[in-house]
Amino acid sequence: MESKKLVIELFKSNVWANDIIQEVFKPHDISMQQFNVLRILRGQKGNPANLSDIQERMISKMSNTTRLVDKLIAKGLTSRVTCPNNRRKVNITITKKGLALLDVIDPILDKHEKEMTDALTKEEKIKLTSLLLKMKKND
């Protein structure tokens, strides 16, 4: 019975957190998955990434990375260049517009994440993170 309660609370917490975070992205016309791609590309520090690199680092492995990147390109937030040495390889980079968008969203997201976790002490946050990671080790 305790396992069932825990799993239900995990699902409810996921929906609660998703709803809050989606409100951060909505005014900027991007999804959580698109934001994840932008953060991955920013982490490349100017170096390009390929689709499989991005897919590997996505929070949701079910995301259609090609579709996400195409949408970000259409918005001018990323660019795609075919590698001159290997035409099958595609390099993806974040644009200045993409970096500027992250500069706007990051402090708003930080504020919401802090508010969402304010009821917990630092030690409780560390413990909860540790317990969630421990649960996923069976993955």
N, C-alpha and C positions, 0 to 999 in steps of 0.2 A: 504493500500500500504506500509506503514512503517513497518508493521509486516512482510510482505513478504520480504522486503529488509533486515531486521534484521535476519530473519531465513536463508536467502541465505548467508549473511555474516558469520553467525555462522558456516554453513556447509563449506564454503570456508576456514575459519580460522581453522577449525578442520583438514581439509585435509593438509593445510599448516603446521600446528604444527606436525601432524602425520608424514609427510614426513621428517621433520627435526629430530624428535626424533628417527624414524626408522633407520636413518643413524648412530646414536650413537650405537644402538644395533647390527647392521649388522655385524661389524667386530668380534663380540663376539658370533655370531651364536645363539642369543636368540631373542625372540619376546618381544613386549611391555607387553603382558599378562604374559609371563614367568618371566620377570623382576618384574612385580607386585607381583607375587607369592613369589619370592625371598625376596622382601622387606617386605611382610607380615610375612614371616617366620623369618626374621631377627628381626622384631619387637617383636617376641615371647621371645627374649632374652634367647635362649637355651631351652625353653619349647616347647614341640611338639604341633602341631595343627592338627585338623582333617579336612577332605575335606569340611564339611559344614561350619566350621569356616573360611576357606580360601575363599570359594565361597561367603560368606556373606560380606567379606571385599574387594572383587575384584572391580576394577573400572568399568569393563564391566561385568555386571551380565549374559551376554550371553556366557561367556567363558565356555568351557568344562574343568572344573578344574581337573578331573581325567586324561584327556589326557595331559594337561599341566604338571601336576606333574609327569606323566610317562616319558615325554620327559626330564624333569629336572633330574629325577633319572638316565635315560640312559646317561646323560652327567656328572653324578657324582656331581651335584649341590645340590641335596636334597636326603634324604633317607626316606624310609617308613618301619615302624615296626608295626607288628600286636600286639595289646595290649594283654598281657598274661591273664588278668582277663576277657576280653571280646573279643573273636576272631573276632567279627563283627566290632570292632573299630580299625581303622588304625591311627597310629600317624606318622606325617610327620615333619621332621626337615630339616633345612638348614645345609649343610656340610661346612667344612672349605674351600673347593674349591668354594662353592657358596658365602661364605662371602668374600673371596678374590676377586671374580669377581665383587661383589658390590663395593668393595674398589677401583677397577679400574674404573668402570663405573660412580660412583657417581660424582666425580669431573668433568668429561667430560659432563655429563648431566647438572650439575649445571651451567657450562659455557654456554651451549647452551640455557638453560632456561633464563639466564640473558641476553644473546644477543637477544633473541626473545622478551623480554619485555623492553629492554633499551629505546625504544622510549617513554615509559610512565614514569611519575613521580611516586614516592612511593604512593602518594595520589590517583593518577589515577588507579594504580594497586589495591589498597584497594577498591576503588569505583567500578571498573569493576568486581572484585571478588564478591563484595556485590550484584551488580545488577544481575550477573549470578545466584547466589544462590537464589535471590528473584524470578527470573523467574522459577526456578525448584521447588519452594515451592508448585506450583499447581500440581506437580507430584503425 
